Amino acid sequence: MNTVVNRADGKVDLHGLVQAISHATAEDSLNNLLTAEQWDLLSAYLLPVSLPAGQVLFAQGTTDRTLYLLESGTLSVHFEDEKQRLRLAIVGPGSVVGEGAFFSHLPRSATVQAGAPCKLWSLPAMRFTELSNRQPAVALHLVMAVGAVLSKRLGNRKRRVAST
């Protein structure tokens, strides 16, 4: 996994994330939504997250609205009922999870767990609000791209419930 490099200006290096998005081939991957300058502005609002294989990122039913951008590794999305655990999707580098709760303000609809060691970037709701106030064009581009991912997932009958 790439390491987080703090730059002299205090922002983090998102080169690995931008590369993952640029090279992603899954239908529900993010598009390279921002310019280099906009990525630089966004970097001040994102927090690095590292997950070992098997660790849960968030559980079904929790009320957190954090959005996660996946740089490396794989995430398994599961819906749990009283009888069984059903895998809904595998999410790879260059995509996003947490979009359902981010937009809906509802509890998480599924559990997301690392299938392999992962490097992610988190955008908590409070930091998104700050981004929206200080960099509205960047926030708009980001939510449009995440909204496109959500739309693609909801349009795919097999993965419809995989919106988290």
Secondary structure, 3 states (H helix, E strand, C coil): CCCCCECCCCCECCHHHHHHHHHCCCCCCCCCCCCHHHHHHHHCCCEEEEECCCCEEECCCCCCCCEEEEEECCEEEEEECCCCEEEEEEECCCCEECHHHHHHCCCCCCEEEECCCEEEEEECHHHHHHHHHHCHHHHHHHHHHHHHHHHHHHHCHHHHHHCC
